C-alpha cells in the first residue's frame, strides 16, 4: 500500500477530557512525553504496525473533529497535486522537532487531513 494512514489526531476544545475518556473506555495509554507536549495516545494496535494518535486543543470556536495523517514520499509534491485537485493549505509544510515533515490540507469539501514524511524515510 503506497500511502497508508500512519497517524490520526483528535482536535478538541477539551483535550484533557477526551484523553481521559479514551483511556478509561479503551485502556489507551496517554502520555505528554513528546517534543510538542500534546496528549499522545498509544492504542495497543498491531505491534509491528501501530496506528497511534494524539489529542490536540482546537482553535477557539472550532468544534471537535478527527484528522488522518497519510504517509507520502514527497510532501511538497503531494501538496502541489492536492492543490491542483482543489485542496487548500491549512497548515503549511513544517519540520517537526522529531524530524518528521508534515502539512495539513483541506480537501475540496473542507475536510482537513495531514500528509507526512517520517524522519529517516528516504
C-alpha positions, 0 to 999 in steps of 0.5 A: 500500500503506497500511502497508508494512514500512519497517524490520526489526531483528535482536535478538541476544545477539551483535550484533557477530557477526551484523553481521559475518556479514551483511556478509561473506555479503551485502556489507551495509554496517554502520555505528554512525553513528546517534543510538542507536549500534546496528549499522545495516545498509544492504542495497543494496535498491531505491534509491528504496525501501530496506528497511534494518535494524539489529542490536540486543543482546537482553535477557539470556536472550532468544534471537535473533529478527527484528522488522518495523517497519510504517509507520502514520499514527497510532501511538497509534491503531494501538496502541489497535486492536492492543490491542483485537485482543489485542496487548500493549505491549512497548515503549511509544510513544517519540520517537526522537532522529531524530524518528521515533515508534515502539512495539513490540507483541506480537501475540496469539501473542507475536510482537513487531513495531514500528509507526512514524511517520517524522519529517516524515510528516504 
